[in-house]
């Protein structure tokens, strides 16, 4: 599941910052949003919106960031976000009745 989430986040980042920037650096679980990608606050907002559209309201990037102090936010890696999304989506899938899709359950 994590490689799929990593690929989806990479696609979202390409959409936000442009593929010419990301082609120089492979996005991995250790890639940091601040130092490696130099994501600005407006780009975090765009990422939050894309995550919301893809995964639903349960994956609340701004809420996830609000739980961290400034140093933790600046040091946050793509892997931390992938792990967070994996936890949330796995938990929500566990609550979906058999024979129902996650989209129709909410």
C-alpha positions in Angstrom: 0.0 0.0 0.0 2.8 2.5 0.9 4.4 2.4 -2.6 0.9 3.2 -4.1 0.4 6.1 -1.7 4.0 7.3 -2.4 3.3 7.2 -6.1 0.1 9.1 -5.7 1.7 11.8 -3.5 4.5 12.1 -6.1 1.9 12.7 -8.8 0.2 15.3 -6.7 3.6 17.1 -6.1 4.3 17.0 -9.8 0.9 18.6 -10.4 1.7 21.3 -7.7 5.3 22.2 -8.4 5.8 20.9 -11.9 7.6 17.9 -13.2 10.7 19.7 -14.4 11.5 20.4 -10.8 10.8 16.9 -9.5 12.5 15.2 -12.3 15.9 16.3 -10.9 15.1 14.6 -7.6 13.4 11.3 -7.1 10.7 11.5 -4.4 11.3 8.8 -1.7 10.0 8.1 1.8 13.0 10.1 3.1 12.4 13.2 0.9 11.6 16.2 3.1 9.0 18.8 2.2 11.0 21.7 3.3 14.7 21.0 2.6 14.4 18.7 -0.4 11.2 20.0 -2.1 11.2 23.5 -0.7 7.4 23.5 -0.6 5.9 26.8 0.3 2.8 27.2 2.4 0.5 27.8 -0.6 1.8 24.5 -2.1 1.0 22.7 1.2 -2.5 24.1 0.9 -2.7 22.8 -2.7 -1.4 19.4 -1.5 -4.0 19.4 1.3 -6.8 20.0 -1.2 -5.6 17.2 -3.6 -5.3 14.8 -0.6 -8.8 15.7 0.5 -10.1 15.0 -3.1 -8.3 11.7 -3.3 -8.6 10.3 0.2 -11.6 12.2 1.7 -11.9 14.3 4.8 -10.2 11.8 7.1 -6.8 12.7 5.6 -6.6 16.2 7.0 -3.1 17.5 6.2 -3.6 20.7 8.0 -4.9 18.8 11.1 -1.9 16.5 10.8 0.5 19.5 10.7 -1.3 21.2 13.6 -0.2 18.3 15.8 3.4 19.1 15.1 5.7 21.8 16.3 7.5 24.0 13.8 10.7 22.0 13.8 8.8 18.8 13.2 6.9 20.4 10.3 10.1 21.7 8.8 11.7 18.2 9.1 8.7 16.3 7.9 9.3 13.7 5.3 7.1 12.4 2.5 7.3 9.0 4.3 5.6 10.5 7.4 2.7 11.6 5.3 2.6 8.3 3.5 2.5 6.5 6.9 -0.3 8.8 8.1 -2.4 8.3 5.0 -1.8 4.5 5.2 -3.0 4.5 8.8 -6.1 6.6 8.1 -7.1 4.7 4.9 -6.5 1.3 6.5 -8.6 2.3 9.5 -11.4 3.6 7.4 -11.3 0.4 5.2 -11.6 -1.7 8.3 -14.9 0.1 9.1 -16.5 -0.4 5.7 -19.1 -3.2 5.6 -18.2 -6.1 3.3 -19.5 -5.6 -0.3 -19.4 -1.8 0.0 -16.9 0.5 -1.5 -15.2 3.1 0.8 -16.6 5.9 -1.4 -20.2 4.8 -1.0 -19.8 4.1 2.7 -19.2 7.7 3.6 
